[in-house]
Amino acid sequence: MHLTTFSLSRAAAFAVALLPVLSAHAAEPTHLTYRTGKQYDYSQYPWHQSMELLWKTNWDPLWGNHSDFESIMGTLMERYPGQSANDFDDDKWAEPFLEPGQHVLKMAQEYENEGLTDLASKTYLRAATVFRIGYFPWYGLMSHSHLKAKAWRLEKKAYEAGMRLGRYAFESVSIPFKDAPSGSFSKNVPVYITGPKRTPASSKVVLMIAGLDHYRSGQLTEVADLCDQGFTVINVDMPGTGDAPITGKKPEDDAKLWRSIMDWIHAEAGRRRWSKDDVYAWGTSTGSYWSVKISRSERRRLKGVLTQGTASHYTFQPDLWNALAGAFGYDDKLEFAEQSKRYSLRDQGVLDAKSAPVTVVNGMDDTVFPIDDSVLLATHGDGATLRLFPGQGHMGQPASGEFIAAFWKQVAKSG
């Protein structure tokens, strides 16, 4: 049985206070946030109220320039005054991002032609950031938005160009999807592989499972941190997003997806100088749901799994169905609302199955997925190590960053 310590931390002091160990078979605790006032307290997110507040209170430049978005947001605020970004038609949201993004992309191409490699790489990534926000908060092969599809294609083009000119070894690969279920969009699984340019012998591998709104091209900060420690990182879109060949509609389908990826990792180990015995998985936000599933289905081939911002059971109650419908293969959100409970990992019996060692990281005040979903991983099956941060929201950020860095540093040093 894995360690099931439920640990809490004050972010500033990074101190650890241990609560009593939770038995894997103990009765479930009283709900911490699920269906409480705290779960529905959105006062800390004023940017949901209007486009103006989105721009004024929460615009993160990511890997781009703030100036790249000024004209875009100006256009949106002028066209839709007082309107929330949550209320937009997909094409109306995406359209203002395309021309400015293509302008930055052209700048990057000119820098590359002039031999200014470093500047070209950074500018390509700036362009990728513009396009990425253009298909926010969701794009997948179920989407009906032509303009979000264009933004997604252009983001990949810009990101791949920037990474190939950057300081890491980078490759875009299509993994054969063996035994692909009927109804799959493709017989291949697109992934990005990033690592140090001088790959050490027997490099450890981290399979990063992206979330609902950031796909394999949207995790550069985490990828860079891992590569700097010698890891090889494989980024994959979670089912129902990006270029994933399946949605999450059929609960049994993803096991074939993970098996194909793990088979390929093992088959490529010698040629690519990585260790098939040192493979880890890391799911972020909604990707955490899939990292819990792979911790069970591939438990014999994974050395450990990090799940951050966990979705497992209460997430799939009707209260929280809206943003997840497309990723789980539903055009009709009301139909998904009726069916959402079938995706509960507790009700499927997944949580009670044996697993690879699992570490769970989240903020106690997560209003995206109830913190109760994180605790369930410690009270079922083989249990889990919990690292929960009081006063922090979804994924425990920013306080969880120091713990995550220390976690991977320890993994890198381990035998």
C-alpha positions as CSV (number, residue, x, y, z in Angstrom):
1,M,0.0,0.0,0.0
2,H,1.3,3.4,-0.9
3,L,1.8,6.2,1.7
4,T,-1.5,8.0,2.3
5,T,-0.3,11.0,4.2
6,F,-2.6,14.0,4.0
7,S,-0.3,17.0,4.2
8,L,-1.0,20.7,4.4
9,S,1.3,23.6,3.9
10,R,1.4,27.3,4.5
11,A,2.7,28.6,1.2
12,A,5.0,31.2,2.6
13,A,6.8,29.0,5.1
14,F,6.6,25.8,3.0
15,A,6.1,24.1,6.4
16,V,4.5,20.6,6.5
17,A,1.9,19.6,9.1
18,L,0.9,16.0,9.0
19,L,-2.7,15.0,9.7
20,P,-3.5,11.5,10.7
21,V,-2.8,8.9,8.1
22,L,-5.9,8.1,6.0
23,S,-6.7,4.4,5.6
24,A,-7.3,3.3,2.0
25,H,-10.5,1.7,3.2
26,A,-11.6,4.4,5.6
27,A,-15.1,5.9,5.3
28,E,-15.1,9.0,3.1
29,P,-14.7,12.3,4.9
30,T,-17.4,14.9,5.2
31,H,-17.3,17.0,2.0
32,L,-14.7,19.7,2.2
33,T,-15.9,21.9,-0.7
34,Y,-18.2,19.9,-2.8
35,R,-21.6,21.6,-2.9
36,T,-20.6,24.1,-0.3
37,G,-20.5,27.8,-0.6
38,K,-16.8,27.7,-1.1
39,Q,-17.1,25.7,-4.3
40,Y,-19.3,28.4,-5.8
41,D,-17.4,31.4,-4.5
42,Y,-16.2,33.1,-7.7
43,S,-15.6,36.5,-6.2
44,Q,-11.8,35.9,-6.6
45,Y,-12.3,35.7,-10.4
46,P,-13.7,39.1,-11.4
47,W,-12.4,38.6,-15.0
48,H,-15.3,36.3,-15.7
49,Q,-17.7,39.3,-15.5
50,S,-16.7,41.2,-18.6
51,M,-14.0,41.6,-21.3
52,E,-12.9,44.8,-19.7
53,L,-12.2,43.2,-16.3
54,L,-10.5,40.2,-18.0
55,W,-8.0,42.7,-19.6
56,K,-7.5,44.8,-16.5
57,T,-7.3,42.1,-13.8
58,N,-5.9,38.9,-15.2
59,W,-4.0,39.1,-18.5
60,D,-1.0,36.8,-18.2
61,P,1.5,37.3,-21.1
62,L,2.6,33.7,-20.9
63,W,5.4,33.4,-23.4
64,G,4.3,36.3,-25.5
65,N,4.3,40.1,-25.3
66,H,1.6,42.0,-23.6
67,S,1.5,44.4,-26.6
68,D,0.6,41.5,-28.9
69,F,-2.8,41.4,-27.2
70,E,-3.7,45.1,-26.9
71,S,-5.3,45.5,-30.3
72,I,-7.1,42.1,-29.9
73,M,-8.6,42.9,-26.6
74,G,-9.4,46.4,-27.7
75,T,-11.4,44.9,-30.6
76,L,-13.2,42.5,-28.3
77,M,-14.1,45.2,-25.7
78,E,-15.3,47.6,-28.5
79,R,-17.5,44.9,-30.1
80,Y,-18.8,43.3,-27.0
81,P,-18.8,45.9,-24.1
82,G,-19.7,44.4,-20.7
83,Q,-19.9,40.9,-22.1
84,S,-18.2,37.9,-20.4
85,A,-15.7,35.9,-22.3
86,N,-17.7,32.8,-21.3
87,D,-20.6,33.9,-23.5
88,F,-18.9,34.0,-26.8
89,D,-19.6,32.2,-30.1
90,D,-16.5,30.3,-30.8
91,D,-15.8,31.9,-34.2
92,K,-16.5,35.4,-32.9
93,W,-13.9,34.8,-30.2
94,A,-11.2,33.3,-32.4
95,E,-11.5,35.8,-35.3
96,P,-9.7,38.8,-33.7
97,F,-6.7,36.7,-32.8
98,L,-5.8,35.4,-36.3
99,E,-4.5,38.5,-38.1
100,P,-2.4,39.8,-35.2
101,G,-1.0,36.3,-34.7
102,Q,-0.1,35.9,-38.4
103,H,1.6,39.3,-38.2
104,V,3.9,38.1,-35.4
105,L,4.4,34.8,-37.2
106,K,5.6,36.7,-40.3
107,M,8.1,38.6,-38.1
108,A,9.5,35.3,-36.8
109,Q,9.9,34.0,-40.3
110,E,11.8,37.1,-41.4
111,Y,14.1,36.8,-38.4
112,E,14.8,33.2,-39.3
113,N,15.6,34.1,-42.9
114,E,18.0,36.7,-41.6
115,G,19.8,34.1,-39.5
116,L,18.6,35.6,-36.1
117,T,17.9,32.2,-34.7
118,D,17.3,33.0,-31.0
119,L,15.1,36.0,-31.8
120,A,13.2,34.0,-34.4
121,S,12.6,31.2,-31.8
122,K,11.2,33.6,-29.2
123,T,9.0,35.3,-31.8
124,Y,7.6,32.1,-33.1
125,L,6.6,31.3,-29.5
126,R,5.0,34.7,-29.2
127,A,2.9,34.0,-32.2
128,A,2.0,30.6,-30.8
129,T,0.7,32.3,-27.6
130,V,-1.6,34.6,-29.6
131,F,-3.1,31.6,-31.5
132,R,-3.4,29.6,-28.3
133,I,-5.6,32.1,-26.7
134,G,-7.6,32.3,-29.9
135,Y,-9.0,28.8,-29.4
136,F,-9.4,29.1,-25.6
137,P,-11.0,27.6,-23.6
138,W,-11.5,24.4,-25.7
139,Y,-10.8,23.0,-29.1
140,G,-11.0,19.3,-30.1
141,L,-11.9,17.3,-33.1
142,M,-15.6,17.5,-32.0
143,S,-15.5,21.3,-32.4
144,H,-17.6,22.9,-35.1
145,S,-15.6,26.1,-35.1
146,H,-13.6,26.6,-38.3
147,L,-11.7,29.6,-36.9
148,K,-10.7,27.9,-33.7
149,A,-9.5,25.0,-35.9
150,K,-7.4,27.5,-37.9
151,A,-6.0,29.0,-34.7
152,W,-5.0,25.5,-33.5
153,R,-3.2,24.7,-36.8
154,L,-1.4,28.0,-36.8
155,E,-0.4,27.6,-33.1
156,K,1.2,24.2,-33.8
157,K,3.0,25.6,-36.8
158,A,4.5,28.5,-34.8
159,Y,5.2,26.4,-31.7
160,E,7.0,23.7,-33.7
161,A,9.1,26.2,-35.6
162,G,10.1,28.0,-32.3
163,M,11.0,24.8,-30.6
164,R,13.1,23.5,-33.4
165,L,15.2,26.7,-33.3
166,G,15.3,26.6,-29.5
167,R,17.7,25.3,-26.9
168,Y,16.1,21.8,-26.5
169,A,16.0,18.8,-28.8
170,F,12.5,18.7,-30.2
171,E,10.5,16.4,-32.4
172,S,6.8,16.0,-33.5
173,V,5.9,12.3,-33.7
174,S,2.8,10.3,-34.6
175,I,2.6,7.1,-32.5
176,P,0.7,4.2,-34.1
177,F,-2.6,3.8,-32.3
178,K,-2.8,0.0,-32.2
179,D,-6.3,-1.5,-31.8
180,A,-7.8,1.9,-32.2
181,P,-11.5,1.7,-31.1
182,S,-14.2,2.0,-33.7
183,G,-15.1,5.7,-34.2
184,S,-11.6,6.9,-33.5
185,F,-10.6,10.1,-35.4
186,S,-7.2,8.7,-36.4
187,K,-5.0,5.7,-36.3
188,N,-2.1,7.8,-34.8
189,V,-1.5,9.6,-31.6
190,P,0.4,12.9,-32.2
191,V,2.9,13.8,-29.5
192,Y,5.8,16.2,-28.9
193,I,9.1,15.0,-27.6
194,T,11.4,17.5,-25.9
195,G,14.7,16.8,-24.1
196,P,18.2,18.1,-23.5
197,K,20.2,18.4,-26.7
198,R,22.8,16.1,-25.1
199,T,20.6,13.4,-23.8
200,P,22.1,11.4,-20.9
201,A,22.2,7.7,-21.2
202,S,19.1,6.1,-19.7
203,S,17.2,9.4,-19.5
204,K,14.0,9.3,-17.4
205,V,10.8,10.0,-19.2
206,V,7.8,12.1,-18.2
207,L,4.5,11.6,-20.1
208,M,2.7,14.9,-19.7
209,I,-1.1,14.7,-20.2
210,A,-2.4,18.1,-21.1
211,G,-5.7,19.6,-19.8
212,L,-9.0,20.9,-21.2
213,D,-7.6,24.3,-22.3
214,H,-3.8,23.9,-22.8
215,Y,-2.7,21.1,-25.1
216,R,0.7,19.5,-26.0
217,S,1.9,22.9,-27.3
218,G,0.9,24.8,-24.1
219,Q,3.1,23.4,-21.4
220,L,6.5,25.0,-22.2
221,T,7.3,26.2,-18.6
222,E,6.9,22.7,-17.2
223,V,8.7,21.1,-20.2
224,A,11.7,23.5,-19.8
225,D,12.0,22.8,-16.1
226,L,12.0,19.0,-16.6
227,C,14.4,19.2,-19.6
228,D,16.8,21.3,-17.5
229,Q,16.9,18.4,-15.0
230,G,17.7,15.8,-17.7
231,F,14.2,14.4,-18.4
232,T,12.8,13.6,-21.8
233,V,9.3,14.9,-21.9
234,I,6.5,13.5,-24.1
235,N,3.5,15.8,-24.4
236,V,0.1,14.4,-25.4
237,D,-3.4,15.9,-25.7
238,M,-5.9,14.4,-23.4
239,P,-8.9,12.6,-25.0
240,G,-11.4,15.0,-26.5
241,T,-8.9,17.9,-27.0
242,G,-6.4,19.1,-29.6
243,D,-5.5,16.2,-32.0
244,A,-6.4,13.4,-29.6
245,P,-7.8,10.5,-31.7
246,I,-10.6,9.7,-29.2
247,T,-12.9,11.6,-26.9
248,G,-13.7,10.5,-23.4
249,K,-17.2,9.3,-24.3
250,K,-16.5,5.5,-23.9
251,P,-14.8,4.9,-20.6
252,E,-13.0,1.8,-21.8
253,D,-11.3,3.4,-24.9
254,D,-8.5,5.3,-23.3
255,A,-6.7,2.2,-21.9
256,K,-5.9,1.3,-25.6
257,L,-4.5,4.8,-26.1
258,W,-2.2,4.6,-23.1
259,R,-1.1,1.1,-24.0
260,S,-0.1,2.2,-27.5
261,I,1.9,5.1,-26.1
262,M,3.6,2.9,-23.4
263,D,4.4,0.2,-26.0
264,W,6.0,2.8,-28.2
265,I,8.1,4.2,-25.4
266,H,9.4,0.8,-24.6
267,A,10.1,0.0,-28.2
268,E,12.0,3.3,-28.7
269,A,14.0,3.1,-25.5
270,G,17.3,1.9,-27.0
271,R,17.3,4.1,-30.0
272,R,16.3,7.2,-28.1
273,R,18.6,6.6,-25.0
274,W,15.8,6.7,-22.5
275,S,15.0,4.2,-19.7
276,K,11.8,2.2,-20.2
277,D,12.0,1.4,-16.4
278,D,11.9,5.1,-15.5
279,V,8.7,6.3,-17.0
280,Y,6.4,8.7,-15.1
281,A,3.1,10.4,-15.9
282,W,2.0,13.9,-15.0
283,G,-1.6,15.1,-15.6
284,T,-2.5,18.7,-15.0
285,S,-6.0,20.1,-14.4
286,T,-8.5,18.0,-16.4
287,G,-5.5,15.9,-17.6
288,S,-5.3,14.7,-14.0
289,Y,-8.4,12.6,-14.6
290,W,-6.5,10.7,-17.3
291,S,-3.4,10.4,-15.1
292,V,-5.5,8.6,-12.5
293,K,-6.7,6.2,-15.1
294,I,-3.3,5.5,-16.6
295,S,-1.9,5.0,-13.0
296,R,-4.2,1.9,-13.0
297,S,-4.1,0.6,-16.5
298,E,-0.4,1.0,-16.9
299,R,0.6,0.5,-13.3
300,R,3.2,-2.2,-14.1
301,R,5.1,0.1,-16.5
302,L,4.9,3.5,-14.7
303,K,7.3,4.2,-11.8
304,G,5.1,7.0,-10.5
305,V,2.2,9.4,-11.3
306,L,1.7,13.0,-10.4
307,T,-1.9,14.2,-10.6
308,Q,-2.4,18.0,-10.2
309,G,-5.8,19.6,-9.7
310,T,-7.5,16.2,-9.6
311,A,-10.8,15.3,-11.2
312,S,-12.2,11.9,-10.2
313,H,-15.8,11.7,-9.0
314,Y,-17.6,14.8,-7.8
315,T,-16.4,16.7,-10.9
316,F,-18.9,14.5,-12.8
317,Q,-22.0,15.5,-10.9
318,P,-24.4,17.7,-13.0
319,D,-23.2,20.9,-11.3
320,L,-19.9,20.8,-13.3
321,W,-20.8,19.4,-16.7
322,N,-20.7,22.5,-18.9
323,A,-17.1,22.8,-19.9
324,L,-16.4,19.1,-20.1
325,A,-19.2,18.1,-22.6
326,G,-17.2,18.5,-25.8
327,A,-14.1,16.7,-24.5
328,F,-16.3,13.8,-23.6
329,G,-17.8,13.6,-27.0
330,Y,-21.1,15.3,-26.6
331,D,-22.5,18.0,-28.8
332,D,-25.6,18.3,-26.6
333,K,-24.6,19.6,-23.2
334,L,-27.9,18.6,-21.7
335,E,-27.2,15.0,-22.7
336,F,-23.8,15.2,-21.1
337,A,-25.4,16.5,-17.9
338,E,-27.6,13.5,-17.8
339,Q,-24.7,11.1,-18.5
340,S,-21.9,12.8,-16.6
341,K,-22.1,10.5,-13.5
342,R,-21.0,7.5,-15.7
343,Y,-17.5,9.1,-15.9
344,S,-17.0,9.0,-12.1
345,L,-13.8,7.0,-11.5
346,R,-15.2,6.0,-8.1
347,D,-18.4,4.6,-9.7
348,Q,-16.5,2.9,-12.5
349,G,-14.4,1.1,-9.8
350,V,-11.2,2.7,-11.1
351,L,-10.3,4.2,-7.8
352,D,-10.4,0.8,-6.1
353,A,-8.0,-0.8,-8.6
354,K,-4.3,-1.3,-7.9
355,S,-2.1,1.5,-9.1
356,A,1.4,2.8,-9.6
357,P,2.5,5.2,-6.8
358,V,0.4,8.3,-7.0
359,T,1.1,11.8,-5.7
360,V,-1.8,14.3,-5.6
361,V,-1.2,18.1,-5.6
362,N,-4.0,20.7,-5.4
363,G,-5.2,23.8,-3.6
364,M,-7.7,23.4,-0.8
365,D,-9.8,26.3,-2.2
366,D,-10.0,24.8,-5.7
367,T,-13.3,26.0,-7.3
368,V,-12.8,24.2,-10.6
369,F,-12.7,20.6,-9.2
370,P,-13.9,19.9,-5.6
371,I,-10.9,19.2,-3.3
372,D,-12.9,16.1,-2.3
373,D,-11.9,14.5,-5.6
374,S,-8.2,14.7,-4.4
375,V,-9.0,13.2,-1.0
376,L,-10.8,10.2,-2.6
377,L,-7.5,9.0,-4.1
378,A,-6.1,8.5,-0.6
379,T,-9.2,6.7,0.6
380,H,-9.5,4.2,-2.2
381,G,-7.5,1.4,-3.8
382,D,-3.8,1.6,-3.0
383,G,-4.1,5.1,-1.7
384,A,-2.0,8.2,-2.6
385,T,0.3,10.8,-1.2
386,L,-1.7,14.1,-0.8
387,R,0.0,17.5,-0.9
388,L,-2.8,20.1,-0.4
389,F,-2.2,23.8,-0.1
390,P,-4.6,25.9,2.1
391,G,-5.7,29.2,0.6
392,Q,-4.7,28.2,-2.9
393,G,-7.0,27.5,-5.8
394,H,-6.9,25.1,-8.8
395,M,-3.8,23.0,-8.9
396,G,-2.4,24.7,-5.8
397,Q,-0.8,27.4,-7.8
398,P,1.3,29.4,-7.2
399,A,2.3,27.8,-3.9
400,S,2.5,24.3,-5.4
401,G,5.3,25.3,-7.7
402,E,8.1,24.9,-5.2
403,F,6.8,21.5,-4.2
404,I,6.4,20.3,-7.8
405,A,10.0,21.4,-8.5
406,A,11.3,19.6,-5.5
407,F,9.3,16.5,-6.4
408,W,10.9,16.2,-9.9
409,K,14.3,17.1,-8.5
410,Q,14.0,14.1,-6.2
411,V,12.8,11.9,-9.0
412,A,15.8,13.0,-11.1
413,K,18.2,12.0,-8.4
414,S,16.6,8.7,-7.6
415,G,18.0,5.4,-8.8
